[in-house]
Amino acid sequence: DSETHPRLTPPLEGEDKESIVLTITIRQEGPGDAPAIRRVNEEAFGQRDEADLVDALRQNCDDLLSLVAIDGEEIVGHALWSPVTIESGSEISKGMGLGPVGVLPKFQRKGVGTRLINEGIEILRSRECPYVIVLGHPEYYPRFGFAPAGRQGIKSEWDMPESAFMVLLLDRSRASDIKGIAKYRPEFSIVK
């Protein structure tokens, strides 16, 4: 139901920096990538929910940032950002939400997720996106600059641990005063 939050992404902390995969390239999703992205998300999460979410967002939303990590010719990782709003009374602020982020199990803890997230953050910063929100592991996402959203006066539309709901302010001049309820797209009701 809409009062429960989507499952947290699998823990990505503890990536082995000694074995960072140097052959990985990051690019935006292209035509024909959907089946491989679906496979990545199904294997990374051990279920279909996140893959179904990505497919639904791809079908219903034109304003996505979808990045893939490629090793040789194989897509081994995927990260998705979709539009979100933070609402307070009649004021609505638009930003992006990160998730899901999936990496094939044999490529996990090799820096693939980190590369995907860093690349996406830089693209969004260049597009003048004011903020990114994420529902994720509080031990992992602070390395990218995410902090508990509650400190900023931002609450999730779902009931969840405060430490798991975080925000990254990309443009402090435009985002520092943003407060209210963060809302994801309705497709997120797929994920329990």
C-alpha positions as CSV (number, residue, x, y, z in Angstrom):
1,D,0.0,0.0,0.0
2,S,1.0,3.6,-0.4
3,E,1.8,4.0,3.3
4,T,4.7,1.5,3.2
5,H,8.0,2.3,1.6
6,P,9.7,0.4,-1.2
7,R,12.3,-2.1,-0.2
8,L,15.7,-0.7,0.4
9,T,18.3,-1.4,-2.3
10,P,20.8,-4.2,-1.4
11,P,23.7,-3.0,0.7
12,L,26.5,-1.7,-1.5
13,E,28.8,-0.6,1.2
14,G,32.2,-2.2,1.5
15,E,33.0,-2.1,-2.2
16,D,36.5,-3.5,-2.7
17,K,38.4,-0.6,-3.9
18,E,41.5,-2.7,-4.6
19,S,39.6,-4.5,-7.4
20,I,37.8,-1.7,-9.2
21,V,36.9,-2.9,-12.6
22,L,38.9,-0.7,-15.0
23,T,37.1,-2.0,-18.1
24,I,33.7,-0.5,-17.1
25,T,32.3,2.2,-19.2
26,I,29.2,4.3,-18.2
27,R,26.7,5.6,-20.8
28,Q,23.1,6.5,-21.0
29,E,20.6,3.8,-21.7
30,G,20.1,3.2,-25.4
31,P,17.7,1.5,-27.7
32,G,17.7,-2.3,-27.1
33,D,19.1,-2.0,-23.6
34,A,15.8,-2.8,-21.8
35,P,16.1,-6.6,-21.6
36,A,19.7,-6.4,-20.2
37,I,18.7,-3.8,-17.7
38,R,15.7,-6.0,-16.6
39,R,18.2,-8.9,-16.1
40,V,20.5,-6.7,-14.1
41,N,17.7,-5.6,-11.8
42,E,16.2,-9.1,-11.4
43,E,19.6,-10.6,-10.5
44,A,20.7,-7.7,-8.3
45,F,17.5,-7.7,-6.2
46,G,16.5,-11.4,-6.5
47,Q,13.0,-10.5,-7.5
48,R,11.1,-8.8,-10.3
49,D,9.7,-5.7,-8.5
50,E,12.5,-3.3,-9.3
51,A,12.7,-4.5,-12.9
52,D,9.0,-4.0,-13.2
53,L,9.4,-0.5,-11.7
54,V,12.1,0.4,-14.3
55,D,9.9,-0.9,-17.1
56,A,6.9,1.1,-15.9
57,L,8.9,4.3,-15.5
58,R,10.5,3.9,-18.9
59,Q,7.0,3.5,-20.5
60,N,5.3,6.3,-18.6
61,C,7.9,9.0,-18.0
62,D,10.0,11.0,-20.5
63,D,12.2,12.7,-18.0
64,L,14.4,9.9,-16.7
65,L,18.1,9.6,-16.4
66,S,19.0,6.0,-17.0
67,L,22.7,5.0,-16.9
68,V,24.2,1.6,-17.7
69,A,27.6,0.2,-16.8
70,I,29.2,-1.9,-19.5
71,D,32.0,-4.5,-19.3
72,G,33.0,-5.3,-22.8
73,E,29.6,-5.7,-24.5
74,E,27.7,-6.8,-21.4
75,I,25.5,-4.4,-19.3
76,V,26.5,-5.2,-15.7
77,G,24.9,-2.3,-13.8
78,H,22.1,0.2,-14.0
79,A,21.1,3.3,-12.1
80,L,17.9,5.3,-12.6
81,W,16.8,8.8,-11.6
82,S,13.2,9.8,-12.0
83,P,11.3,13.0,-11.3
84,V,10.1,13.7,-7.7
85,T,8.5,16.7,-6.0
86,I,8.7,18.2,-2.6
87,E,5.4,19.8,-1.7
88,S,4.6,22.2,1.1
89,G,1.2,23.9,0.9
90,S,0.9,25.3,-2.6
91,E,4.7,25.3,-3.2
92,I,6.1,22.5,-5.3
93,S,9.8,22.0,-5.9
94,K,10.9,19.6,-8.7
95,G,14.0,17.4,-8.4
96,M,15.1,13.8,-9.0
97,G,14.9,10.6,-7.1
98,L,17.7,8.0,-7.3
99,G,16.7,4.3,-7.5
100,P,16.8,1.6,-8.2
101,V,20.5,1.0,-8.6
102,G,21.4,-2.6,-9.5
103,V,24.7,-4.4,-10.3
104,L,25.0,-8.0,-11.4
105,P,26.2,-10.0,-8.3
106,K,29.6,-11.0,-9.8
107,F,30.3,-7.2,-10.4
108,Q,29.2,-6.0,-6.9
109,R,31.7,-4.5,-4.5
110,K,34.0,-3.5,-7.4
111,G,33.0,0.2,-7.7
112,V,30.4,-0.2,-10.4
113,G,27.6,1.3,-8.4
114,T,29.8,4.1,-7.2
115,R,30.7,5.0,-10.8
116,L,27.1,4.9,-11.9
117,I,25.9,7.2,-9.1
118,N,28.8,9.6,-9.4
119,E,28.2,10.0,-13.2
120,G,24.5,10.5,-12.7
121,I,25.1,13.2,-10.0
122,E,27.4,15.1,-12.3
123,I,24.9,14.9,-15.2
124,L,22.1,16.2,-13.0
125,R,24.3,19.0,-11.6
126,S,25.1,20.0,-15.2
127,R,21.3,20.1,-15.9
128,E,20.8,22.4,-12.9
129,C,18.8,19.9,-11.0
130,P,18.4,21.4,-7.5
131,Y,18.4,18.1,-5.4
132,V,18.3,14.3,-5.5
133,I,16.5,12.2,-2.9
134,V,17.2,8.5,-2.2
135,L,15.7,5.8,-0.1
136,G,18.7,3.6,0.7
137,H,21.3,2.4,3.2
138,P,22.5,5.2,5.5
139,E,26.0,3.6,5.6
140,Y,26.4,3.8,1.8
141,Y,24.9,7.0,0.4
142,P,26.6,9.7,2.5
143,R,29.8,9.0,0.6
144,F,28.1,10.8,-2.3
145,G,27.1,13.8,-0.1
146,F,23.6,12.5,0.8
147,A,22.4,13.4,4.3
148,P,19.2,12.6,6.2
149,A,16.4,14.5,4.5
150,G,14.7,15.2,7.9
151,R,17.6,17.6,8.8
152,Q,16.5,19.7,5.8
153,G,12.8,19.6,6.8
154,I,12.0,17.0,4.1
155,K,9.8,14.0,4.9
156,S,9.0,11.0,2.8
157,E,5.4,10.2,1.7
158,W,6.1,6.7,3.0
159,D,6.6,5.5,6.5
160,M,10.2,4.6,6.8
161,P,13.3,4.9,9.0
162,E,14.4,8.6,8.9
163,S,18.0,7.5,8.5
164,A,17.2,5.7,5.2
165,F,15.6,8.7,3.5
166,M,18.3,11.1,2.3
167,V,18.8,14.2,0.2
168,L,21.7,15.6,-1.8
169,L,21.5,19.3,-2.4
170,L,23.1,20.0,-5.8
171,D,22.2,23.7,-6.0
172,R,22.2,25.1,-2.5
173,S,21.1,28.5,-3.7
174,R,17.9,27.0,-5.1
175,A,17.4,24.0,-2.7
176,S,18.4,25.2,0.8
177,D,15.0,26.4,1.7
178,I,13.0,23.5,0.3
179,K,10.9,21.7,3.0
180,G,7.9,19.5,2.8
181,I,6.7,16.1,1.7
182,A,8.7,14.3,-0.9
183,K,6.7,12.4,-3.5
184,Y,7.8,9.9,-6.0
185,R,6.0,8.9,-9.2
186,P,3.0,6.6,-8.8
187,E,4.9,3.8,-10.5
188,F,6.8,3.3,-7.2
189,S,3.7,1.6,-5.7
190,I,5.0,-1.5,-7.6
191,V,7.8,-2.0,-5.2
192,K,7.0,-3.2,-1.6
